[in-house]
Amino acid sequence: MGEQTIDILPFRFGWKTIKCPGAEPVYLEEKEAITYATFRAQSESIEKVCAIRIFAPDGVTVERIIPPPAPTEPGGAPSA
């Protein structure tokens, strides 16, 4: 199982979320970018575990990492 990440980087006047090239929405507020990335990570299949990396204003240093959400079974129940 390969782990994927969603990166959140400062970008011009907002925050860019990067999951894959070409899919890079930009939000004015960091909180909006985190909400989007969290939703995307939770909607991934069990095989694709997504962590979220939030970068500092320098765009190089990882400020913090939000761990992948707990996997869910088909039907929405968390797996044990």
N, C-alpha and C positions, 0 to 999 in steps of 0.2 A: 504494500500500500504506500503510494507516494504522497508525502505531505505537500500541500500547496500553501502559499501565503497570499494574503492581500495586503499590499503596502499602502500606507497613507503618508503622503509627502506634502510639504508646503509647496504651493504653486501660485505664482503671481499674487493675486489678491485672495487666495483661498487655499483649499486643500484638495489634492488630486488622489483618487483611489485607483490603484493599479492591480488588476487581477490577471490580465493578459494584455499583450499589445493590441491596441485598437479599442479596448474597453476601459477607458480612463475618465470617468465622470469627475467633474470638479465641483466642489461645494464651498460656499463662503465661510461656513463655520466648521471647525474641526469636529464638533459634536455630530453634525449632519453626516460627515464623512464616516465617522465611526458607526453611526446607526446604519448607514447603507452597507458598510463592510460586514457588520454583524449579521444583517439580514442575509447577505450573499453567502456568508460562511455557514449559517444555519440551514440554508436551502440546498446545500451541496449534498450529494449522495454519501452514503456511509463510507464508500471507498476513497473519497476525496476529503481529507481532513484539512480544514483551513485555519491557520493561525493568522492574526492580524498584527502587523508591525507598524508602529507609529513612529515616524521620524521627527527629530528635532528640527528647529527652523533652519539649521545649516544644510538639511537635506541629505546628510551623510550618516549622522549618528542615530542609531535606533534609540528612541527615548523610552519606549515601553512596548511590551508584547502582550496582546490579549490572547490567551490560549484558545485552542479549538473548542467549540461547544461539545457537550457530551453527545455521543452518537445516539440516534433514535431508531427504534424499530419501525418498520412500515406501519403506519397508523398513528405515529406520533409519540408513542410511549418511550421514555428513555430506556436504553438497554442496560442490563446489569452486568 
